[in-house]
Amino acid sequence: MYENLEQLFYQGDLEQCIVEGEQYLLSHPEDEEVLFLMAVAYHDIVYYDGHEEVYDAIRDHVIPYLRRILQINPNNQKALYNILNYPLGNEYTLMQIARSKKHITQENKEEFITYAERMLDDPDYAGYGYDFLVRIYESLQENKALLNSLEAAIYYCRKAHVDEREVRDKNVSLFWIKKIYLLDREKMVSGAELVSIIEQGHSTFVSRNEYDFINLADIAFENNVPDLSLKMMLKAIKGENSALHIHEKLAEWHQRFAELIRNGYHNPDVFYYQLIIERNYPEVLNIAEDFYYHHALEIISLHPELFSGYHFAGTFLYENEQYAEAIPLLDKAVQLSSNATAWRRKADSEYLLNGTVLSEVPVFSDYPADIYNEGVYLNECIEALENENDKLKWHEVGRIVYEQAHEAFRKYFGEGQFESDYDNDLHTRAMCCNNLAIKYLVLEDYQAAVATATEGLTYSEFMELHLVRIDALLKGGNHEEAEKALNTYFNLYGDSEDYFYKTLYNRTRQIQLHELLGVKGIYKEAEEALIYAYQHTVENPEIDDYDYRDLVASKNILEGILFEHQHNQDIDTRRAYYEGMAQRFPKEANPQYALMQIYNEQEDYQNVAIAAKRYLENKKEFVLDTFDKAKTIYMIVKSDFLQGNYPEAASVFSQYDAECEAAMDPEEYVLWLSYGVKVYEKLNQKERALSLAERFNTIYNAEEWGYDDLVESVELAKAVVLYQAGDLKAAHAILDQVRSVADYDSIADEYKASWKKPGLFSKFGF
């Protein structure tokens, strides 16, 4: 029966679910599952009708049904949790909209306190129990009982999570800040005692709400402890700080510190706070955008021993691309503090100014997450580089930065170093492992990549770590573990629509792995998967670019497997296969790419050009490999030339020459140039032909290649264009050189015999 009621519930037919559920309970009054379902259904059926309607439903139905469960089973933890969570949550919501209606009152409080106290005996629910006790006493405004509950909750969280820093910090902090606010609001202790409590507890306090730190700073300020205020504001600036009212409070504290400085206050960190606020919120302070730069220079003059002046002055110059002036300032900042941000800006400046990649990385003093973030910024710079050699050097530097962050996280969690910080959580630690593993992948240290990604998964479960681990296992040749890792991924994410394209990609990688393992029937499996991918593309013409990359990568793997299989077939079989695929999926690029090469083998140059052009039409530019594009353009020029379409060939050559030069290795580019020379020879464009021939010869000389048939074809083309221009002497000199080599093309003899000087009367037309 429960399954039928549950089905009605999830179908949204709550009214029928309630009717049938109540009818069923008449004969089965102790069915705890159905009783619980009725409580939830009565709540959800009025959920969108307003909070006061929800209040009525909780009072009249939810609480009574949950009470019935607890009469049957006093320790049903799900019922205990919800009989407290529903009413307390509803009370809080009503309070937010100025509707003061209570479920838990002085008259019934003992009942609900008993429910919360029962939860304390279950380790899985004890934390909720303490939280509910705190919320009950907050609602009832029983301050002494509330303070006792807060103290008990803090003690419990410290003891229960003694070896779990993140969980301990976040749970203790929730109760600790409530305790501070209670003591301050009700003046339950003196100001000096309150400041002492804050000083003892702030080092392990974490919050995503900047206002908590601002409030703590205010309390310290009211009690004349500015150093504590400064500590709190330095923590506040590390928050999200996206709201205007937060900006205004940060600016207000900037002015407070300015007044304190005028009255003789001196703390080295105060200048850092001032400068960062001036840099980030000049419009709130009503100052010029470069004000912080001039203030930083002033601080350097007055306090040359402080890091902050050099850091912010160097930052201003760096961001204004004055790298030569920025470097010495940032270098001094690094010397004084080993700050990761200052070092990264200095390293970037050195590269942008001198092309120098700094290989020496100092040991940073920053929080783990801050070092990790600098690794992320550094990686963004690396991705923008075009020089592959420099990229590799920077990847090595990035590895060192991420390794430092990785080690700092170990010290944070394993050794308790650093004060607690909300952003230095296990998920960020896992992300650091992920990015470090990627660096190991790039640097081909596959064993380290696997170990680091595996470690990351012990801190936080997220998809990319699985992908990096799979990639490292496959590239490292650990096929057995790769198969396990793929199956783990499929179990976790295989059914998720959100990860459809990632899963498709990993399915193809599994086929690729099965090919390496010699699994039978793999080509049939690959073909079925490829046809599925092609059909999906037809049915989903609007695919996000990010997802499209994964789809294309999947196709590339499958197409590669099938290409190798087809390569063993005779050429007519291959041609028929790819022509069939091209006819069935005319918008796909790969069949055209394969046909272009097959037609070239068969010297069917008309179809080569057609297939090549269709390939470029079908392949989206952002996933088009530069060499594949260059090769295709080369095929078009070659085919046009061999068909005698010289103007078309010249047009394509002129349009894509620079692009092909950048994409091709010298071995390929000289072939391209040779066709350029021959095309312009046919068009009798002497200067263009000779210029390309000169570039051709320059490459041959630089590579120290010997004379070959390709050189001979270029020399003969030069001879023809010179002859056509009337430079018979130079043309014959080239012919003589060609004919001096063994096994030369006999066309040189024909040219030699037929190219004569004009007769004496030829100028008269005889």
HUZIHU-V67009 format. One record per run of one state. SS is the DSSP state (H for helix, E for strand, - for the rest). FROM is the first residue (numbers start at 1). TO is the last residue. If there is no record, write none. Layout:
SS:FROM:TO
SS:FROM:TO
//
This chain:
-:1:1
H:2:10
-:11:13
H:14:27
-:28:31
H:32:45
-:46:46
H:47:49
-:50:50
H:51:72
-:73:76
H:77:96
-:97:108
H:109:119
-:120:125
H:126:140
-:141:142
H:143:160
-:161:164
H:165:186
-:187:190
H:191:204
-:205:209
H:210:222
-:223:225
H:226:236
-:237:243
H:244:262
-:263:267
H:268:280
-:281:281
H:282:285
-:286:290
H:291:302
-:303:306
H:307:319
-:320:322
H:323:337
-:338:339
H:340:354
-:355:367
H:368:383
-:384:387
H:388:414
-:415:425
H:426:442
-:443:445
H:446:459
-:460:462
H:463:475
-:476:478
H:479:493
-:494:496
H:497:516
-:517:521
H:522:539
-:540:544
H:545:567
-:568:570
H:571:584
-:585:589
H:590:601
-:602:604
H:605:618
-:619:620
H:621:623
-:624:625
H:626:642
-:643:645
H:646:663
-:664:665
H:666:682
-:683:685
H:686:703
-:704:708
H:709:724
-:725:727
H:728:739
-:740:746
H:747:754
-:755:761
H:762:764
-:765:766
//
